[in-house]
Amino acid sequence: MIAVVKIAGQQFKVEKDQTLYVPHVEGNAGDKVELEVLLADGGKKLSVGSSVKTKVEAEIVDQIKGDKVIAYKQKRRKGFHKKKGHRTLYTQIKINDIK
């Protein structure tokens, strides 16, 4: 069974026992989360939108930070430059079950 879920404004195609990195989801490692299902494909029947009765249960594996991204601004001949950086937060989740 395949499902399309929405996590933090992004859509992901998931299957059972799949591990993926998604934008930050509140919770600690080991917590269970239930994801919003947009589309479910059970082989013979395809459910879309409000007719979806499927639930996707996932477990948070780890909270991590992505690679550092540098934002550098400079104005030529003015002596102005600004350097900032950030590391985006990601959550590693494992899809336990699609019901």
N, C-alpha and C positions, 0 to 999 in steps of 0.2 A: 504494500500500500504506500502511496506517495501523497504528500500533502504540501501545500504552499501556506506558510505561516508568515505573520507580520510581527516583526520585532523591532521596536524603536524606529518605526517609520520605514523600514526596509523589508523586502520580501525575500524569503528563503525557501528553496525546494528541499524538503527533508524526507528521510526514510528512517525506518527503525534501526537502532544501534549506530547511527551516524553521529560523528563528533564534528562540531563546527565552531568557528569564532564569530561572535556577533557583537554589535555595539553594547556598551555597558548595561547590564541588567542588575537591579538591586538584589542583594542576597549574598550569602556566604557559601563556601564550598560545601557541597552535600545537600543544599536546599533543593526542594522540588519546585518547579514552576510549570504553570499551564499556559500554553501559547495560543494566541488568536489564530484560528484557521480560516483562510480565505477560499481554498479549493481543496477538495479531497478526491482522489482517484483510487477506487477499490478494485480496479480491473474491469468489471462489467458496468459499474455505475460511476458516473462523474457528478459530484455535488459542487455547486458554485454559489457563493453569496450567502443569503440568509437561509437557504435550504440545507446548509452544512450542519450535520449533527455530530461531527467528528471532534474528538478532543486529542490534543497532542500533549503528552506529559514528558518533561525534560528535567534533567538534573544538572545543577551547576557544578562543573568540575574545578574551575579555577578562575580567578580574577587576575588579569594581566594588563601590562601596558605595552602599546605598540612601539615601533621605532620612533626615534626623535625626528621631528619635522622642524626645520629652521625657516623662519620668516625673516628675510633681510630686506630693509628699505634703505635707499640712499638717494640723496639729491646731489647731482654733480655740481662741482665748483662751489658748493655752499658749506662744506664741512659737516653736513648732516648725515648721520647714519644710525640706524637702529636695528638691533639684532635680538629677536625673541625666538623662543622655541617651546614646543609642547610635545607631550606624549599622550596619545589618545588611549582611553581605557577600553578594553575589550573583555568579554566574558567567554570562556570556553564552556560549551554546554554539550551534553550527550542526550540524544533523543532516546528515551526509554520505551515509549509505547505510543502507538497511534490507534485509538479506539474508535 
